[in-house]
Every structure is written in C-alpha cells, then in structure tokens.
C-alpha cells in the first residue's frame, strides 16, 4: 500500500519515509493521523520510473 502524507507531516513540511506509520509520525506520536491518499501511488510511481530512467541513461552513457 503506497501512501502519501496528508495531515501532520504535510502541515509541518516533514519528509515522509512511506512506512506504516511513517517515521515522522512515530517520533511525534501522531500515528493515528498518519493517513495517505490514493493519488500518492501515482506520484510515487512516477518518481520510481524517473529514478529507473536516470539509472538506465547513466548505464547507456557508460557503454558509449
């Protein structure tokens, strides 16, 4: 399940490590409010694809 920070982390501009619950919510004792939106799956997927593209491009550059 991919989740995106919605309440506490976003309001405080904290990074979310996408764990269940995230590290920031665990530290701040706001685990009950560690809620994620379905739209985050799309964002994470695009981020993952971008990282893979960068890795493949660098491998290709090494072969050239």
Beta strands, then each sheet from edge to edge (+ up, - down):
end
